[in-house]
Amino acid sequence: MFREALTAEGIAADRLTIRVVASEDDATALAFHGSPTFTAGGGDLFPAPSTPALSCLVYLTSHGLSGLPAPAALRAALAAT
């Protein structure tokens, strides 16, 4: 999904990196607020005010809460970077 959004926004998807965050220490060091997290340009595309943690994220979509952001929201966040 992220690869498709990158391509749709004209961003080279070959630079996509998937990082495994395996511990609370990793989460703190990376300012990681949960999975899945989408970052671009050095920043979280959907920043959270919560404390970094090894946890799951939910995203608000037009159909309610989801484990992924809506594709249009992801593209809009990419376009704003």
Distance bins in CASP14 RR format, pairs under 12 A and 6 or more apart:
PFRMAT RR
TARGET T0000
AUTHOR 0000-0000-0000
RMODE 2
METHOD distances of the structure
MODEL  1
1 7 0 0 0 0 0 1 0 0 0 0 0
1 8 0 0 0 0 0 1 0 0 0 0 0
1 13 0 0 0 0 0 1 0 0 0 0 0
1 16 0 0 0 0 0 1 0 0 0 0 0
1 36 0 0 0 0 1 0 0 0 0 0 0
1 38 0 0 0 0 1 0 0 0 0 0 0
1 59 0 0 0 0 0 1 0 0 0 0 0
1 66 0 0 0 0 0 1 0 0 0 0 0
1 67 0 0 0 0 0 1 0 0 0 0 0
1 68 1 0 0 1 0 0 0 0 0 0 0
1 69 0 0 0 0 1 0 0 0 0 0 0
1 70 0 0 0 0 0 1 0 0 0 0 0
1 71 1 0 0 1 0 0 0 0 0 0 0
1 72 0 0 0 0 0 1 0 0 0 0 0
1 73 0 0 0 0 0 1 0 0 0 0 0
1 74 1 0 0 1 0 0 0 0 0 0 0
1 75 0 0 0 0 0 1 0 0 0 0 0
1 78 0 0 0 0 0 1 0 0 0 0 0
2 8 0 0 0 0 0 1 0 0 0 0 0
2 9 0 0 0 0 0 1 0 0 0 0 0
2 11 0 0 0 0 0 1 0 0 0 0 0
2 13 0 0 0 0 1 0 0 0 0 0 0
2 15 0 0 0 0 0 1 0 0 0 0 0
2 16 1 0 0 1 0 0 0 0 0 0 0
2 17 0 0 0 0 0 1 0 0 0 0 0
2 18 0 0 0 0 1 0 0 0 0 0 0
2 36 0 0 0 0 1 0 0 0 0 0 0
2 37 0 0 0 0 0 1 0 0 0 0 0
2 38 1 0 1 0 0 0 0 0 0 0 0
2 39 0 0 0 0 1 0 0 0 0 0 0
2 40 0 0 0 0 1 0 0 0 0 0 0
2 45 0 0 0 0 1 0 0 0 0 0 0
2 46 0 0 0 0 0 1 0 0 0 0 0
2 68 0 0 0 0 1 0 0 0 0 0 0
2 69 0 0 0 0 1 0 0 0 0 0 0
2 71 0 0 0 0 1 0 0 0 0 0 0
2 74 1 0 0 1 0 0 0 0 0 0 0
2 75 0 0 0 0 0 1 0 0 0 0 0
2 77 0 0 0 0 0 1 0 0 0 0 0
2 78 0 0 0 0 1 0 0 0 0 0 0
3 9 0 0 0 0 0 1 0 0 0 0 0
3 10 0 0 0 0 0 1 0 0 0 0 0
3 11 0 0 0 0 1 0 0 0 0 0 0
3 12 0 0 0 0 0 1 0 0 0 0 0
3 13 1 0 1 0 0 0 0 0 0 0 0
3 14 0 0 0 0 1 0 0 0 0 0 0
3 15 0 0 0 0 0 1 0 0 0 0 0
3 16 1 0 1 0 0 0 0 0 0 0 0
3 17 0 0 0 0 0 1 0 0 0 0 0
3 18 0 0 0 0 0 1 0 0 0 0 0
3 38 0 0 0 0 0 1 0 0 0 0 0
3 71 0 0 0 0 0 1 0 0 0 0 0
3 74 0 0 0 0 0 1 0 0 0 0 0
3 78 0 0 0 0 0 1 0 0 0 0 0
4 10 0 0 0 0 0 1 0 0 0 0 0
4 11 0 0 0 0 0 1 0 0 0 0 0
4 13 0 0 0 0 1 0 0 0 0 0 0
4 16 0 0 0 0 0 1 0 0 0 0 0
4 68 0 0 0 0 0 1 0 0 0 0 0
4 71 1 0 0 1 0 0 0 0 0 0 0
4 72 0 0 0 0 0 1 0 0 0 0 0
4 74 0 0 0 0 1 0 0 0 0 0 0
4 75 0 0 0 0 1 0 0 0 0 0 0
4 78 0 0 0 0 0 1 0 0 0 0 0
5 11 0 0 0 0 1 0 0 0 0 0 0
5 13 0 0 0 0 1 0 0 0 0 0 0
5 16 0 0 0 0 0 1 0 0 0 0 0
5 38 0 0 0 0 1 0 0 0 0 0 0
5 40 0 0 0 0 1 0 0 0 0 0 0
5 45 0 0 0 0 1 0 0 0 0 0 0
5 68 0 0 0 0 0 1 0 0 0 0 0
5 69 0 0 0 0 1 0 0 0 0 0 0
5 70 0 0 0 0 0 1 0 0 0 0 0
5 71 1 0 0 1 0 0 0 0 0 0 0
5 72 0 0 0 0 1 0 0 0 0 0 0
5 73 0 0 0 0 1 0 0 0 0 0 0
5 74 1 0 1 0 0 0 0 0 0 0 0
5 75 1 0 1 0 0 0 0 0 0 0 0
5 76 0 0 0 0 1 0 0 0 0 0 0
5 77 0 0 0 0 1 0 0 0 0 0 0
5 78 1 0 1 0 0 0 0 0 0 0 0
5 79 0 0 0 0 1 0 0 0 0 0 0
5 81 0 0 0 0 0 1 0 0 0 0 0
6 12 1 0 0 1 0 0 0 0 0 0 0
6 13 1 0 1 0 0 0 0 0 0 0 0
6 14 0 0 0 0 1 0 0 0 0 0 0
6 15 0 0 0 0 1 0 0 0 0 0 0
6 16 1 0 0 1 0 0 0 0 0 0 0
6 17 0 0 0 0 0 1 0 0 0 0 0
6 38 0 0 0 0 1 0 0 0 0 0 0
6 39 0 0 0 0 0 1 0 0 0 0 0
6 40 1 0 0 1 0 0 0 0 0 0 0
6 41 0 0 0 0 0 1 0 0 0 0 0
6 45 0 0 0 0 0 1 0 0 0 0 0
6 71 0 0 0 0 0 1 0 0 0 0 0
6 74 0 0 0 0 1 0 0 0 0 0 0
6 75 0 0 0 0 1 0 0 0 0 0 0
6 77 0 0 0 0 0 1 0 0 0 0 0
6 78 1 0 0 1 0 0 0 0 0 0 0
6 79 0 0 0 0 0 1 0 0 0 0 0
6 81 0 0 0 0 0 1 0 0 0 0 0
7 13 1 0 1 0 0 0 0 0 0 0 0
7 14 0 0 0 0 1 0 0 0 0 0 0
7 15 0 0 0 0 0 1 0 0 0 0 0
7 16 0 0 0 0 1 0 0 0 0 0 0
7 71 0 0 0 0 0 1 0 0 0 0 0
7 74 0 0 0 0 0 1 0 0 0 0 0
7 75 0 0 0 0 0 1 0 0 0 0 0
7 78 0 0 0 0 0 1 0 0 0 0 0
8 71 0 0 0 0 1 0 0 0 0 0 0
8 72 0 0 0 0 0 1 0 0 0 0 0
8 74 0 0 0 0 1 0 0 0 0 0 0
8 75 1 0 1 0 0 0 0 0 0 0 0
8 76 0 0 0 0 0 1 0 0 0 0 0
8 78 0 0 0 0 1 0 0 0 0 0 0
8 79 0 0 0 0 1 0 0 0 0 0 0
9 40 0 0 0 0 1 0 0 0 0 0 0
9 45 0 0 0 0 0 1 0 0 0 0 0
9 71 0 0 0 0 0 1 0 0 0 0 0
9 72 0 0 0 0 0 1 0 0 0 0 0
9 74 0 0 0 0 1 0 0 0 0 0 0
9 75 1 0 1 0 0 0 0 0 0 0 0
9 76 0 0 0 0 1 0 0 0 0 0 0
9 77 0 0 0 0 1 0 0 0 0 0 0
9 78 1 0 1 0 0 0 0 0 0 0 0
9 79 1 0 1 0 0 0 0 0 0 0 0
9 80 0 0 0 0 0 1 0 0 0 0 0
9 81 0 0 0 0 1 0 0 0 0 0 0
10 40 0 0 0 0 0 1 0 0 0 0 0
10 75 0 0 0 0 0 1 0 0 0 0 0
10 78 0 0 0 0 1 0 0 0 0 0 0
10 79 0 0 0 0 1 0 0 0 0 0 0
10 81 0 0 0 0 0 1 0 0 0 0 0
11 40 1 0 0 1 0 0 0 0 0 0 0
11 41 0 0 0 0 1 0 0 0 0 0 0
11 45 0 0 0 0 0 1 0 0 0 0 0
11 74 0 0 0 0 0 1 0 0 0 0 0
11 75 0 0 0 0 0 1 0 0 0 0 0
11 77 0 0 0 0 0 1 0 0 0 0 0
11 78 1 0 0 1 0 0 0 0 0 0 0
11 79 0 0 0 0 1 0 0 0 0 0 0
11 81 0 0 0 0 1 0 0 0 0 0 0
12 40 0 0 0 0 0 1 0 0 0 0 0
13 40 0 0 0 0 0 1 0 0 0 0 0
13 78 0 0 0 0 0 1 0 0 0 0 0
15 39 0 0 0 0 0 1 0 0 0 0 0
15 40 0 0 0 0 1 0 0 0 0 0 0
15 41 0 0 0 0 0 1 0 0 0 0 0
15 42 0 0 0 0 0 1 0 0 0 0 0
16 38 0 0 0 0 0 1 0 0 0 0 0
16 39 0 0 0 0 0 1 0 0 0 0 0
16 40 0 0 0 0 1 0 0 0 0 0 0
16 78 0 0 0 0 0 1 0 0 0 0 0
17 37 0 0 0 0 0 1 0 0 0 0 0
17 38 0 0 0 0 0 1 0 0 0 0 0
17 39 0 0 0 0 1 0 0 0 0 0 0
17 40 0 0 0 0 0 1 0 0 0 0 0
17 41 0 0 0 0 0 1 0 0 0 0 0
17 42 0 0 0 0 0 1 0 0 0 0 0
18 35 0 0 0 0 0 1 0 0 0 0 0
18 36 0 0 0 0 1 0 0 0 0 0 0
18 37 0 0 0 0 0 1 0 0 0 0 0
18 38 0 0 0 0 0 1 0 0 0 0 0
18 39 0 0 0 0 0 1 0 0 0 0 0
19 26 0 0 0 0 1 0 0 0 0 0 0
19 27 0 0 0 0 0 1 0 0 0 0 0
19 29 0 0 0 0 0 1 0 0 0 0 0
19 30 1 0 0 1 0 0 0 0 0 0 0
19 32 0 0 0 0 1 0 0 0 0 0 0
19 34 0 0 0 0 0 1 0 0 0 0 0
19 35 0 0 0 0 0 1 0 0 0 0 0
19 36 0 0 0 0 0 1 0 0 0 0 0
19 37 0 0 0 0 1 0 0 0 0 0 0
19 38 0 0 0 0 0 1 0 0 0 0 0
19 39 0 0 0 0 1 0 0 0 0 0 0
20 26 0 0 0 0 1 0 0 0 0 0 0
20 27 0 0 0 0 0 1 0 0 0 0 0
20 30 0 0 0 0 0 1 0 0 0 0 0
20 32 0 0 0 0 0 1 0 0 0 0 0
20 35 0 0 0 0 1 0 0 0 0 0 0
20 36 0 0 0 0 0 1 0 0 0 0 0
20 37 0 0 0 0 0 1 0 0 0 0 0
20 54 0 0 0 0 0 1 0 0 0 0 0
21 27 1 0 1 0 0 0 0 0 0 0 0
21 28 0 0 0 0 1 0 0 0 0 0 0
21 29 0 0 0 0 1 0 0 0 0 0 0
21 30 1 0 0 1 0 0 0 0 0 0 0
21 31 0 0 0 0 0 1 0 0 0 0 0
21 32 1 0 1 0 0 0 0 0 0 0 0
21 33 0 0 0 0 0 1 0 0 0 0 0
21 34 1 0 0 1 0 0 0 0 0 0 0
21 35 1 0 0 1 0 0 0 0 0 0 0
21 36 0 0 0 0 0 1 0 0 0 0 0
21 37 0 0 0 0 1 0 0 0 0 0 0
21 39 0 0 0 0 0 1 0 0 0 0 0
21 52 0 0 0 0 1 0 0 0 0 0 0
21 53 0 0 0 0 1 0 0 0 0 0 0
21 54 1 0 0 1 0 0 0 0 0 0 0
21 55 0 0 0 0 0 1 0 0 0 0 0
21 56 0 0 0 0 0 1 0 0 0 0 0
21 57 0 0 0 0 0 1 0 0 0 0 0
22 29 0 0 0 0 0 1 0 0 0 0 0
22 30 0 0 0 0 0 1 0 0 0 0 0
22 32 0 0 0 0 0 1 0 0 0 0 0
22 35 0 0 0 0 0 1 0 0 0 0 0
22 54 1 0 0 1 0 0 0 0 0 0 0
23 29 0 0 0 0 1 0 0 0 0 0 0
23 30 0 0 0 0 0 1 0 0 0 0 0
23 32 0 0 0 0 0 1 0 0 0 0 0
23 52 0 0 0 0 0 1 0 0 0 0 0
23 53 0 0 0 0 0 1 0 0 0 0 0
23 54 1 0 0 1 0 0 0 0 0 0 0
24 30 0 0 0 0 0 1 0 0 0 0 0
24 32 0 0 0 0 1 0 0 0 0 0 0
24 34 0 0 0 0 0 1 0 0 0 0 0
24 51 0 0 0 0 0 1 0 0 0 0 0
24 52 0 0 0 0 1 0 0 0 0 0 0
24 53 1 0 0 1 0 0 0 0 0 0 0
24 54 1 0 1 0 0 0 0 0 0 0 0
24 55 0 0 0 0 1 0 0 0 0 0 0
25 32 0 0 0 0 0 1 0 0 0 0 0
25 52 0 0 0 0 1 0 0 0 0 0 0
25 53 0 0 0 0 0 1 0 0 0 0 0
25 54 0 0 0 0 1 0 0 0 0 0 0
26 32 1 0 0 1 0 0 0 0 0 0 0
26 34 0 0 0 0 0 1 0 0 0 0 0
26 35 0 0 0 0 0 1 0 0 0 0 0
26 52 0 0 0 0 1 0 0 0 0 0 0
26 53 0 0 0 0 0 1 0 0 0 0 0
26 54 1 0 0 1 0 0 0 0 0 0 0
27 33 1 0 0 1 0 0 0 0 0 0 0
27 34 1 0 0 1 0 0 0 0 0 0 0
27 35 0 0 0 0 1 0 0 0 0 0 0
27 37 0 0 0 0 1 0 0 0 0 0 0
27 48 0 0 0 0 0 1 0 0 0 0 0
27 50 0 0 0 0 0 1 0 0 0 0 0
27 51 0 0 0 0 1 0 0 0 0 0 0
27 52 1 0 1 0 0 0 0 0 0 0 0
27 53 1 0 1 0 0 0 0 0 0 0 0
27 54 1 0 1 0 0 0 0 0 0 0 0
27 55 0 0 0 0 1 0 0 0 0 0 0
27 57 0 0 0 0 0 1 0 0 0 0 0
28 34 0 0 0 0 0 1 0 0 0 0 0
28 51 0 0 0 0 1 0 0 0 0 0 0
28 52 1 0 1 0 0 0 0 0 0 0 0
28 53 0 0 0 0 1 0 0 0 0 0 0
28 54 0 0 0 0 1 0 0 0 0 0 0
29 52 0 0 0 0 1 0 0 0 0 0 0
29 54 0 0 0 0 0 1 0 0 0 0 0
30 37 0 0 0 0 1 0 0 0 0 0 0
30 39 0 0 0 0 1 0 0 0 0 0 0
30 42 0 0 0 0 0 1 0 0 0 0 0
30 43 0 0 0 0 0 1 0 0 0 0 0
30 44 0 0 0 0 1 0 0 0 0 0 0
30 52 1 0 0 1 0 0 0 0 0 0 0
30 53 0 0 0 0 0 1 0 0 0 0 0
30 54 0 0 0 0 0 1 0 0 0 0 0
31 37 0 0 0 0 1 0 0 0 0 0 0
31 39 0 0 0 0 1 0 0 0 0 0 0
31 42 0 0 0 0 0 1 0 0 0 0 0
31 43 0 0 0 0 1 0 0 0 0 0 0
31 44 1 0 0 1 0 0 0 0 0 0 0
31 47 0 0 0 0 1 0 0 0 0 0 0
31 48 0 0 0 0 1 0 0 0 0 0 0
31 49 0 0 0 0 0 1 0 0 0 0 0
31 50 0 0 0 0 0 1 0 0 0 0 0
31 51 0 0 0 0 1 0 0 0 0 0 0
31 52 1 0 1 0 0 0 0 0 0 0 0
31 53 0 0 0 0 0 1 0 0 0 0 0
32 38 0 0 0 0 0 1 0 0 0 0 0
32 39 0 0 0 0 1 0 0 0 0 0 0
32 43 0 0 0 0 0 1 0 0 0 0 0
32 44 0 0 0 0 1 0 0 0 0 0 0
32 47 0 0 0 0 0 1 0 0 0 0 0
32 48 0 0 0 0 1 0 0 0 0 0 0
32 50 0 0 0 0 0 1 0 0 0 0 0
32 51 0 0 0 0 0 1 0 0 0 0 0
32 52 1 0 1 0 0 0 0 0 0 0 0
32 53 1 0 0 1 0 0 0 0 0 0 0
32 54 1 0 0 1 0 0 0 0 0 0 0
32 55 0 0 0 0 1 0 0 0 0 0 0
32 56 0 0 0 0 0 1 0 0 0 0 0
32 57 0 0 0 0 1 0 0 0 0 0 0
33 39 0 0 0 0 0 1 0 0 0 0 0
33 43 0 0 0 0 0 1 0 0 0 0 0
33 44 1 0 0 1 0 0 0 0 0 0 0
33 45 0 0 0 0 0 1 0 0 0 0 0
33 46 0 0 0 0 1 0 0 0 0 0 0
33 47 1 0 0 1 0 0 0 0 0 0 0
33 48 1 0 1 0 0 0 0 0 0 0 0
33 49 0 0 0 0 1 0 0 0 0 0 0
33 50 1 0 1 0 0 0 0 0 0 0 0
33 51 0 0 0 0 1 0 0 0 0 0 0
33 52 1 0 1 0 0 0 0 0 0 0 0
33 53 1 0 0 1 0 0 0 0 0 0 0
33 54 0 0 0 0 1 0 0 0 0 0 0
33 55 1 0 0 1 0 0 0 0 0 0 0
33 56 0 0 0 0 0 1 0 0 0 0 0
33 57 1 0 0 1 0 0 0 0 0 0 0
33 58 0 0 0 0 0 1 0 0 0 0 0
33 59 0 0 0 0 0 1 0 0 0 0 0
34 44 0 0 0 0 1 0 0 0 0 0 0
34 46 0 0 0 0 0 1 0 0 0 0 0
34 47 0 0 0 0 0 1 0 0 0 0 0
34 48 1 0 0 1 0 0 0 0 0 0 0
34 50 0 0 0 0 1 0 0 0 0 0 0
34 51 0 0 0 0 0 1 0 0 0 0 0
34 52 0 0 0 0 1 0 0 0 0 0 0
34 53 1 0 0 1 0 0 0 0 0 0 0
34 54 1 0 0 1 0 0 0 0 0 0 0
34 55 1 0 1 0 0 0 0 0 0 0 0
34 56 1 0 0 1 0 0 0 0 0 0 0
34 57 1 0 1 0 0 0 0 0 0 0 0
34 58 0 0 0 0 1 0 0 0 0 0 0
34 59 0 0 0 0 0 1 0 0 0 0 0
34 67 0 0 0 0 0 1 0 0 0 0 0
35 48 0 0 0 0 0 1 0 0 0 0 0
35 53 0 0 0 0 0 1 0 0 0 0 0
35 54 0 0 0 0 1 0 0 0 0 0 0
35 55 1 0 0 1 0 0 0 0 0 0 0
35 56 1 0 1 0 0 0 0 0 0 0 0
35 57 1 0 0 1 0 0 0 0 0 0 0
35 58 0 0 0 0 0 1 0 0 0 0 0
35 59 0 0 0 0 0 1 0 0 0 0 0
35 67 0 0 0 0 1 0 0 0 0 0 0
35 68 0 0 0 0 0 1 0 0 0 0 0
36 44 0 0 0 0 0 1 0 0 0 0 0
36 45 0 0 0 0 0 1 0 0 0 0 0
36 46 0 0 0 0 1 0 0 0 0 0 0
36 55 0 0 0 0 0 1 0 0 0 0 0
36 56 0 0 0 0 1 0 0 0 0 0 0
36 57 1 0 0 1 0 0 0 0 0 0 0
36 58 0 0 0 0 0 1 0 0 0 0 0
36 59 0 0 0 0 1 0 0 0 0 0 0
36 66 0 0 0 0 0 1 0 0 0 0 0
36 67 1 0 0 1 0 0 0 0 0 0 0
36 68 1 0 0 1 0 0 0 0 0 0 0
36 69 0 0 0 0 1 0 0 0 0 0 0
36 74 0 0 0 0 0 1 0 0 0 0 0
37 43 0 0 0 0 1 0 0 0 0 0 0
37 44 1 0 0 1 0 0 0 0 0 0 0
37 45 0 0 0 0 1 0 0 0 0 0 0
37 46 1 0 0 1 0 0 0 0 0 0 0
37 47 0 0 0 0 1 0 0 0 0 0 0
37 48 0 0 0 0 1 0 0 0 0 0 0
37 50 0 0 0 0 0 1 0 0 0 0 0
37 52 0 0 0 0 0 1 0 0 0 0 0
37 53 0 0 0 0 0 1 0 0 0 0 0
37 54 0 0 0 0 0 1 0 0 0 0 0
37 55 0 0 0 0 0 1 0 0 0 0 0
37 56 0 0 0 0 0 1 0 0 0 0 0
37 57 1 0 0 1 0 0 0 0 0 0 0
37 59 0 0 0 0 0 1 0 0 0 0 0
37 67 0 0 0 0 0 1 0 0 0 0 0
37 68 0 0 0 0 0 1 0 0 0 0 0
37 69 0 0 0 0 0 1 0 0 0 0 0
37 74 0 0 0 0 0 1 0 0 0 0 0
37 77 0 0 0 0 0 1 0 0 0 0 0
38 44 1 0 0 1 0 0 0 0 0 0 0
38 45 1 0 1 0 0 0 0 0 0 0 0
38 46 1 0 0 1 0 0 0 0 0 0 0
38 47 0 0 0 0 0 1 0 0 0 0 0
38 48 0 0 0 0 0 1 0 0 0 0 0
38 57 0 0 0 0 1 0 0 0 0 0 0
38 59 0 0 0 0 1 0 0 0 0 0 0
38 67 0 0 0 0 0 1 0 0 0 0 0
38 68 0 0 0 0 1 0 0 0 0 0 0
38 69 1 0 0 1 0 0 0 0 0 0 0
38 71 0 0 0 0 0 1 0 0 0 0 0
38 73 0 0 0 0 1 0 0 0 0 0 0
38 74 1 0 0 1 0 0 0 0 0 0 0
38 75 0 0 0 0 0 1 0 0 0 0 0
38 76 0 0 0 0 0 1 0 0 0 0 0
38 77 1 0 0 1 0 0 0 0 0 0 0
38 78 0 0 0 0 1 0 0 0 0 0 0
38 81 0 0 0 0 0 1 0 0 0 0 0
39 45 1 0 0 1 0 0 0 0 0 0 0
39 46 0 0 0 0 1 0 0 0 0 0 0
39 47 0 0 0 0 1 0 0 0 0 0 0
39 74 0 0 0 0 0 1 0 0 0 0 0
39 77 0 0 0 0 0 1 0 0 0 0 0
39 78 0 0 0 0 0 1 0 0 0 0 0
39 81 0 0 0 0 1 0 0 0 0 0 0
40 46 0 0 0 0 0 1 0 0 0 0 0
40 74 0 0 0 0 1 0 0 0 0 0 0
40 75 0 0 0 0 0 1 0 0 0 0 0
40 77 1 0 0 1 0 0 0 0 0 0 0
40 78 1 0 1 0 0 0 0 0 0 0 0
40 79 0 0 0 0 0 1 0 0 0 0 0
40 80 0 0 0 0 1 0 0 0 0 0 0
40 81 1 0 1 0 0 0 0 0 0 0 0
41 77 0 0 0 0 0 1 0 0 0 0 0
41 78 0 0 0 0 1 0 0 0 0 0 0
41 80 0 0 0 0 0 1 0 0 0 0 0
41 81 1 0 1 0 0 0 0 0 0 0 0
42 81 0 0 0 0 1 0 0 0 0 0 0
43 77 0 0 0 0 0 1 0 0 0 0 0
43 78 0 0 0 0 0 1 0 0 0 0 0
43 80 0 0 0 0 0 1 0 0 0 0 0
43 81 1 0 0 1 0 0 0 0 0 0 0
44 50 0 0 0 0 0 1 0 0 0 0 0
44 52 0 0 0 0 0 1 0 0 0 0 0
44 57 0 0 0 0 0 1 0 0 0 0 0
44 69 0 0 0 0 0 1 0 0 0 0 0
44 77 0 0 0 0 1 0 0 0 0 0 0
44 81 0 0 0 0 0 1 0 0 0 0 0
45 57 0 0 0 0 0 1 0 0 0 0 0
45 59 0 0 0 0 0 1 0 0 0 0 0
45 69 1 0 0 1 0 0 0 0 0 0 0
45 73 0 0 0 0 1 0 0 0 0 0 0
45 74 1 0 0 1 0 0 0 0 0 0 0
45 75 0 0 0 0 0 1 0 0 0 0 0
45 76 0 0 0 0 1 0 0 0 0 0 0
45 77 1 1 0 0 0 0 0 0 0 0 0
45 78 1 0 0 1 0 0 0 0 0 0 0
45 79 0 0 0 0 0 1 0 0 0 0 0
45 80 0 0 0 0 1 0 0 0 0 0 0
45 81 1 0 0 1 0 0 0 0 0 0 0
46 57 1 0 0 1 0 0 0 0 0 0 0
46 58 0 0 0 0 0 1 0 0 0 0 0
46 59 1 0 0 1 0 0 0 0 0 0 0
46 60 0 0 0 0 1 0 0 0 0 0 0
46 61 0 0 0 0 0 1 0 0 0 0 0
46 66 0 0 0 0 0 1 0 0 0 0 0
46 67 0 0 0 0 0 1 0 0 0 0 0
46 68 0 0 0 0 0 1 0 0 0 0 0
46 69 1 0 0 1 0 0 0 0 0 0 0
46 70 0 0 0 0 0 1 0 0 0 0 0
46 73 1 0 0 1 0 0 0 0 0 0 0
46 74 0 0 0 0 1 0 0 0 0 0 0
46 76 0 0 0 0 0 1 0 0 0 0 0
46 77 1 0 0 1 0 0 0 0 0 0 0
46 78 0 0 0 0 0 1 0 0 0 0 0
46 80 0 0 0 0 0 1 0 0 0 0 0
46 81 0 0 0 0 0 1 0 0 0 0 0
47 57 0 0 0 0 0 1 0 0 0 0 0
47 77 0 0 0 0 1 0 0 0 0 0 0
47 80 0 0 0 0 0 1 0 0 0 0 0
47 81 0 0 0 0 0 1 0 0 0 0 0
48 55 0 0 0 0 0 1 0 0 0 0 0
48 56 0 0 0 0 0 1 0 0 0 0 0
48 57 1 0 0 1 0 0 0 0 0 0 0
48 58 0 0 0 0 0 1 0 0 0 0 0
48 59 0 0 0 0 0 1 0 0 0 0 0
48 60 0 0 0 0 0 1 0 0 0 0 0
50 57 0 0 0 0 1 0 0 0 0 0 0
50 58 0 0 0 0 0 1 0 0 0 0 0
56 65 0 0 0 0 0 1 0 0 0 0 0
56 66 0 0 0 0 0 1 0 0 0 0 0
56 67 1 0 0 1 0 0 0 0 0 0 0
56 68 0 0 0 0 0 1 0 0 0 0 0
57 65 0 0 0 0 0 1 0 0 0 0 0
57 66 0 0 0 0 1 0 0 0 0 0 0
57 67 1 0 0 1 0 0 0 0 0 0 0
57 68 0 0 0 0 1 0 0 0 0 0 0
57 69 0 0 0 0 1 0 0 0 0 0 0
58 64 0 0 0 0 1 0 0 0 0 0 0
58 65 1 0 1 0 0 0 0 0 0 0 0
58 66 1 0 0 1 0 0 0 0 0 0 0
58 67 1 0 1 0 0 0 0 0 0 0 0
58 68 0 0 0 0 1 0 0 0 0 0 0
58 69 0 0 0 0 1 0 0 0 0 0 0
59 65 1 0 0 1 0 0 0 0 0 0 0
59 66 1 0 1 0 0 0 0 0 0 0 0
59 67 1 0 1 0 0 0 0 0 0 0 0
59 68 1 0 0 1 0 0 0 0 0 0 0
59 69 1 0 1 0 0 0 0 0 0 0 0
59 70 1 0 0 1 0 0 0 0 0 0 0
59 71 0 0 0 0 0 1 0 0 0 0 0
59 72 0 0 0 0 0 1 0 0 0 0 0
59 73 1 0 0 1 0 0 0 0 0 0 0
59 74 0 0 0 0 1 0 0 0 0 0 0
59 77 0 0 0 0 0 1 0 0 0 0 0
60 66 1 0 0 1 0 0 0 0 0 0 0
60 67 0 0 0 0 0 1 0 0 0 0 0
60 68 0 0 0 0 0 1 0 0 0 0 0
60 69 0 0 0 0 1 0 0 0 0 0 0
60 70 0 0 0 0 1 0 0 0 0 0 0
60 73 0 0 0 0 1 0 0 0 0 0 0
61 67 0 0 0 0 1 0 0 0 0 0 0
61 68 0 0 0 0 1 0 0 0 0 0 0
61 69 1 0 0 1 0 0 0 0 0 0 0
61 70 1 0 1 0 0 0 0 0 0 0 0
61 71 0 0 0 0 1 0 0 0 0 0 0
61 72 0 0 0 0 1 0 0 0 0 0 0
61 73 1 0 0 1 0 0 0 0 0 0 0
61 74 0 0 0 0 0 1 0 0 0 0 0
62 69 0 0 0 0 0 1 0 0 0 0 0
62 70 1 0 0 1 0 0 0 0 0 0 0
62 71 0 0 0 0 0 1 0 0 0 0 0
62 72 0 0 0 0 1 0 0 0 0 0 0
62 73 0 0 0 0 1 0 0 0 0 0 0
63 69 0 0 0 0 0 1 0 0 0 0 0
63 70 0 0 0 0 1 0 0 0 0 0 0
63 73 0 0 0 0 0 1 0 0 0 0 0
64 70 0 0 0 0 1 0 0 0 0 0 0
66 73 0 0 0 0 0 1 0 0 0 0 0
66 74 0 0 0 0 0 1 0 0 0 0 0
68 74 0 0 0 0 1 0 0 0 0 0 0
69 75 0 0 0 0 1 0 0 0 0 0 0
69 76 0 0 0 0 1 0 0 0 0 0 0
69 77 1 0 0 1 0 0 0 0 0 0 0
69 78 0 0 0 0 0 1 0 0 0 0 0
70 76 0 0 0 0 1 0 0 0 0 0 0
70 77 0 0 0 0 0 1 0 0 0 0 0
71 77 0 0 0 0 0 1 0 0 0 0 0
71 78 0 0 0 0 0 1 0 0 0 0 0
72 78 0 0 0 0 0 1 0 0 0 0 0
72 79 0 0 0 0 0 1 0 0 0 0 0
73 79 0 0 0 0 0 1 0 0 0 0 0
73 80 0 0 0 0 0 1 0 0 0 0 0
74 80 0 0 0 0 0 1 0 0 0 0 0
74 81 0 0 0 0 0 1 0 0 0 0 0
75 81 0 0 0 0 0 1 0 0 0 0 0
END
